[in-house]
């Protein structure tokens, strides 16, 4: 190979290295998220998803091999401790798990004494049972009979326990444009006692960083669904994103979009605090409070004043939060006085 060819290749290699160095340097300098310590985005109206055992009947423990854990739920002192802990962290909306529905559409039964005690201790909170299931396994919104049974069982539960603030519906997957899901929400809303809340677990907007249409809702569908709900709790996770700053950037974009698209429905921004180490859709080192909260702060900072439909964040989930995560939440989102 002559010297001219060597010089040409050397120049190409140097250009590639230089360009790569600039890209790496640019990524290191990029700060898509914002760190905030003053609690300015905490309206003290946050939410959290809770375990099934807080409301579930005895048979649930038997079916799921959790009999040894039943005593920790059937315990008034533990309930009071949980309520005090959540109150300290400015959580007002709680979604106790009551999934999945049966393939016929009936939601699981609750334990009567347990539910009465829970609602008594959680006075001052908005308790909305979390109902739904996996589409095509337990949830069949396209089936009118399933919708009728699902709707009736929700209505019966809220009439039996009027202390419930409403219902939280989570059906996955739900592709953008699914009109049967909209019909279900309309039927549930029509059947509920006056003043009860229809809360939904919602998908985030589309993004090039996660090109899977069945777990994202476009603007038109988002607006259509939001008109059927009082509260939208958007799941800002399960993205399969492998880079922390990219995840922060996506959260920033989603925060702005869902607030713009949700109309008059209250918006809770769902943040991840779970592990699922071996799930391809979730990398705990990326999808966590340390990256989600800066993204939310950055998204909210795009407004001169917080939007009227912004309510706060919702933590997924209570049973996987550890003390380090609670401390991070206090230091990086909550109003400082909640530390006392």
VMD Tcl script that draws the C-alpha trace (Angstrom):
set ca {
  {0.00 0.00 0.00}
  {1.49 3.37 -1.02}
  {1.93 6.32 1.33}
  {-0.97 8.22 -0.24}
  {-3.44 5.48 0.60}
  {-2.10 5.29 4.17}
  {-2.53 9.03 4.59}
  {-6.10 8.81 3.28}
  {-7.03 6.04 5.71}
  {-5.34 7.84 8.57}
  {-7.37 10.97 7.85}
  {-10.61 8.94 7.84}
  {-9.70 7.29 11.15}
  {-8.84 10.65 12.72}
  {-12.12 12.18 11.51}
  {-14.08 9.25 12.98}
  {-12.26 9.52 16.30}
  {-12.74 13.28 16.40}
  {-16.43 13.04 15.60}
  {-16.90 10.28 18.16}
  {-15.08 12.33 20.76}
  {-17.30 15.32 20.09}
  {-20.42 13.13 20.36}
  {-19.24 11.66 23.66}
  {-18.34 15.07 25.00}
  {-21.70 16.42 23.90}
  {-23.56 13.59 25.62}
  {-21.61 14.16 28.83}
  {-22.48 17.86 28.79}
  {-26.15 17.25 27.93}
  {-28.48 17.80 30.90}
  {-32.05 17.04 29.81}
  {-33.29 16.71 33.39}
  {-33.55 19.25 36.21}
  {-32.70 18.70 39.87}
  {-35.06 20.57 42.19}
  {-34.97 20.57 45.98}
  {-37.54 23.22 46.88}
  {-40.67 21.10 46.41}
  {-42.13 23.63 43.98}
  {-43.72 20.84 41.89}
  {-45.30 19.08 44.87}
  {-48.96 20.01 45.32}
  {-49.35 17.46 48.16}
  {-51.85 15.45 46.07}
  {-49.71 12.53 44.92}
  {-50.71 8.91 44.37}
  {-49.43 5.35 44.80}
  {-50.38 1.82 43.76}
  {-50.91 -0.59 46.70}
  {-50.82 -4.36 47.20}
  {-53.81 -6.66 46.80}
  {-53.72 -7.83 50.41}
  {-54.97 -4.54 51.81}
  {-58.47 -5.24 50.46}
  {-58.43 -8.79 49.08}
  {-60.44 -11.67 50.54}
  {-58.91 -14.72 52.25}
  {-59.13 -16.90 49.14}
  {-56.72 -14.60 47.32}
  {-54.00 -15.45 49.83}
  {-54.73 -19.17 49.38}
  {-54.71 -19.03 45.58}
  {-51.45 -17.11 45.42}
  {-49.54 -19.01 48.14}
  {-49.40 -15.94 50.37}
  {-51.13 -17.34 53.47}
  {-48.06 -16.60 55.61}
  {-48.34 -12.92 54.70}
  {-52.01 -12.53 55.54}
  {-51.37 -11.47 59.13}
  {-49.29 -8.49 58.03}
  {-52.30 -7.12 56.13}
  {-54.99 -8.12 58.65}
  {-53.34 -5.78 61.11}
  {-54.73 -2.40 62.16}
  {-51.35 -1.18 63.41}
  {-49.76 -1.87 60.02}
  {-52.59 -0.04 58.27}
  {-52.13 3.00 60.51}
  {-48.39 2.92 59.92}
  {-48.92 2.79 56.16}
  {-51.44 5.64 56.25}
  {-49.11 7.81 58.35}
  {-46.16 7.02 56.06}
  {-48.09 7.93 52.93}
  {-49.45 11.08 54.51}
  {-45.90 12.11 55.42}
  {-45.02 11.82 51.74}
  {-47.96 13.95 50.58}
  {-49.82 11.03 49.05}
  {-53.58 11.44 48.96}
  {-54.71 9.05 46.19}
  {-54.24 5.31 46.77}
  {-54.97 2.53 44.30}
  {-55.25 -0.82 46.14}
  {-54.87 -3.74 43.75}
  {-58.13 -5.56 42.96}
  {-57.09 -7.30 39.75}
  {-57.48 -9.25 37.63}
  {-61.11 -9.51 36.68}
  {-62.46 -12.92 35.78}
  {-62.72 -13.74 32.05}
  {-66.47 -13.10 32.49}
  {-65.79 -9.56 33.72}
  {-66.29 -9.78 37.49}
  {-63.77 -7.99 39.70}
  {-62.29 -9.96 42.64}
  {-64.13 -9.95 45.97}
  {-62.93 -7.95 48.96}
  {-62.86 -8.96 52.59}
  {-65.70 -7.08 54.26}
  {-64.10 -6.45 57.67}
  {-60.73 -5.65 56.12}
  {-62.23 -3.16 53.69}
  {-64.27 -1.40 56.36}
  {-61.21 -1.08 58.60}
  {-59.00 0.10 55.76}
  {-61.47 2.79 54.74}
  {-61.86 3.89 58.35}
  {-58.10 4.23 58.84}
  {-57.62 5.86 55.43}
  {-60.13 8.62 56.10}
  {-58.80 11.72 54.37}
  {-57.37 9.75 51.46}
  {-59.07 9.12 48.12}
  {-59.19 5.33 47.89}
  {-59.84 4.00 44.38}
  {-59.60 0.22 43.88}
  {-57.35 -0.76 40.99}
  {-59.28 -3.05 38.64}
  {-58.79 -4.50 35.16}
  {-56.59 -7.18 33.66}
  {-54.65 -8.32 30.62}
  {-56.42 -7.85 27.30}
  {-57.41 -11.20 25.82}
  {-56.72 -13.06 29.07}
  {-58.95 -11.50 31.73}
  {-60.08 -8.32 29.98}
  {-62.34 -8.34 26.91}
  {-63.58 -4.77 26.32}
  {-64.82 -5.70 22.85}
  {-67.31 -8.15 24.40}
  {-70.54 -6.37 25.48}
  {-71.32 -9.07 28.07}
  {-67.87 -8.67 29.63}
  {-68.26 -4.90 29.76}
  {-71.68 -5.23 31.37}
  {-70.41 -7.57 34.11}
  {-67.29 -5.47 34.71}
  {-69.29 -2.26 34.90}
  {-71.94 -3.75 37.20}
  {-69.42 -5.25 39.60}
  {-67.63 -1.89 39.91}
  {-70.90 -0.09 40.52}
  {-71.97 -2.66 43.11}
  {-68.65 -2.29 44.97}
  {-68.87 1.49 45.15}
  {-72.48 1.40 46.30}
  {-71.64 -1.17 48.95}
  {-68.70 0.94 50.18}
  {-69.57 4.60 49.52}
  {-66.32 5.66 51.23}
  {-64.46 4.72 48.04}
  {-63.71 7.88 46.07}
  {-64.02 6.09 42.74}
  {-62.38 3.41 40.63}
  {-58.96 3.08 38.94}
  {-59.06 1.11 35.68}
  {-55.94 -0.53 34.23}
  {-56.33 -2.67 31.10}
  {-53.19 -3.62 29.18}
  {-52.25 -3.69 26.41}
  {-54.59 -1.15 24.90}
  {-53.64 -0.01 21.43}
  {-54.17 3.60 20.39}
  {-57.53 3.90 18.65}
  {-59.18 1.07 20.60}
  {-62.78 2.28 20.50}
  {-64.06 -0.59 22.68}
  {-61.97 0.73 25.59}
  {-63.54 4.16 25.14}
  {-66.97 2.52 25.16}
  {-66.09 0.71 28.38}
  {-65.07 3.96 30.09}
  {-68.28 5.63 28.98}
  {-70.36 2.76 30.35}
  {-68.48 2.72 33.66}
  {-68.88 6.47 34.08}
  {-72.61 6.28 33.36}
  {-73.12 3.50 35.92}
  {-71.23 4.98 38.87}
  {-72.91 6.74 41.78}
  {-72.88 10.51 41.54}
  {-69.59 12.17 42.42}
  {-67.37 9.10 42.01}
  {-64.06 9.39 40.15}
  {-63.13 7.48 37.01}
  {-59.35 7.16 37.14}
  {-57.39 5.36 34.43}
  {-53.86 4.03 34.02}
  {-52.83 5.59 30.71}
  {-50.10 4.91 28.18}
  {-47.55 7.62 27.29}
  {-47.34 9.29 23.87}
  {-45.40 7.71 20.99}
  {-41.62 8.11 20.89}
  {-38.92 7.10 18.44}
  {-37.02 5.68 21.40}
  {-39.67 2.97 21.94}
  {-41.42 2.20 18.63}
  {-44.14 -0.19 19.86}
  {-47.57 1.10 18.89}
  {-49.57 -1.14 21.25}
  {-48.23 0.63 24.37}
  {-48.47 4.28 23.28}
  {-51.43 6.57 22.63}
  {-51.34 9.26 19.96}
  {-52.71 12.76 20.58}
  {-56.19 12.21 19.13}
  {-56.78 9.02 21.07}
  {-55.32 10.47 24.25}
  {-57.74 13.36 24.07}
  {-60.63 11.02 23.36}
  {-59.85 8.80 26.35}
  {-59.18 11.74 28.67}
  {-62.69 13.07 27.98}
  {-64.07 9.85 29.51}
  {-62.01 10.12 32.71}
  {-61.69 12.41 35.71}
  {-58.09 11.41 36.34}
  {-55.32 10.20 34.01}
  {-52.40 8.38 35.64}
  {-49.82 8.00 32.90}
  {-47.32 5.14 33.14}
  {-43.95 6.75 32.36}
  {-42.00 3.50 32.29}
  {-41.54 0.11 30.59}
  {-39.70 1.85 27.75}
  {-36.74 -0.56 27.32}
  {-34.52 2.57 27.11}
  {-30.90 1.83 28.04}
  {-29.52 5.33 28.56}
  {-30.29 7.46 31.62}
  {-30.21 10.85 29.90}
  {-32.30 9.62 27.01}
  {-34.91 8.39 29.50}
  {-34.88 11.78 31.25}
  {-35.33 13.52 27.92}
  {-38.27 11.27 26.97}
  {-39.91 11.87 30.37}
  {-39.49 15.62 29.90}
  {-41.25 15.42 26.53}
  {-44.00 13.12 27.81}
  {-44.68 15.33 30.84}
  {-45.41 18.28 28.60}
  {-47.43 16.29 26.05}
  {-49.74 14.46 28.47}
  {-50.56 17.68 30.29}
  {-51.39 19.33 26.97}
  {-53.44 16.37 25.75}
  {-55.44 15.49 28.89}
  {-57.86 18.40 28.81}
  {-59.67 18.94 32.10}
  {-58.77 15.51 33.53}
  {-56.37 15.63 36.47}
  {-52.94 14.23 35.62}
  {-50.73 12.11 37.85}
  {-47.33 11.30 36.35}
  {-46.53 7.66 37.14}
  {-42.90 7.08 38.19}
  {-41.10 3.71 38.47}
  {-39.86 2.27 41.76}
  {-39.77 -1.42 40.90}
  {-37.05 -3.84 39.89}
  {-38.16 -6.52 37.36}
  {-34.47 -7.20 36.76}
  {-34.93 -9.72 33.95}
  {-37.66 -7.92 32.02}
  {-36.50 -6.68 28.63}
  {-38.94 -3.77 28.78}
  {-37.45 -2.34 31.99}
  {-33.89 -1.59 33.10}
  {-33.95 -0.62 36.80}
  {-30.65 1.28 36.50}
  {-32.38 3.61 34.02}
  {-36.07 3.56 34.90}
  {-36.07 4.74 38.49}
  {-36.94 7.77 40.62}
  {-33.45 9.25 40.18}
  {-34.04 9.63 36.44}
  {-37.82 10.00 36.23}
  {-38.11 12.93 38.65}
  {-35.51 15.14 36.89}
  {-37.33 14.48 33.63}
  {-40.65 15.52 35.18}
  {-39.09 18.63 36.70}
  {-37.66 19.59 33.31}
  {-41.04 19.05 31.64}
  {-42.84 21.16 34.24}
  {-40.21 23.89 33.92}
  {-41.36 24.46 30.34}
  {-44.39 26.22 31.87}
  {-44.32 29.64 33.53}
  {-47.00 28.33 35.92}
  {-48.06 24.77 36.62}
  {-50.96 23.67 34.39}
  {-54.35 23.54 36.07}
  {-54.75 19.83 35.31}
  {-51.41 18.87 36.88}
  {-51.97 17.01 40.16}
  {-48.60 15.43 40.98}
  {-46.83 12.09 40.67}
  {-47.93 8.51 41.31}
  {-45.42 5.96 42.60}
  {-45.37 2.45 41.18}
  {-45.34 0.79 43.59}
  {-45.71 0.70 47.39}
  {-44.44 -2.84 47.86}
  {-41.11 -2.21 46.12}
  {-40.23 1.17 47.62}
  {-37.29 1.01 50.04}
  {-36.09 3.65 52.50}
  {-33.47 5.01 50.10}
  {-36.18 5.63 47.52}
  {-38.48 7.28 50.06}
  {-35.58 9.51 51.10}
  {-34.84 10.40 47.49}
  {-38.50 11.29 46.98}
  {-38.45 13.57 50.03}
  {-35.25 15.29 48.97}
  {-35.93 15.64 45.23}
  {-39.67 16.19 44.95}
  {-41.61 16.78 48.16}
  {-41.94 20.09 49.94}
  {-39.10 20.35 52.49}
  {-41.38 20.60 55.54}
  {-42.52 16.97 55.02}
  {-39.13 15.88 56.36}
  {-40.14 16.95 59.87}
}
mol new
graphics top color blue
foreach p $ca { graphics top sphere $p radius 0.5 }
foreach p [lrange $ca 0 end-1] q [lrange $ca 1 end] { graphics top cylinder $p $q radius 0.2 }
display resetview
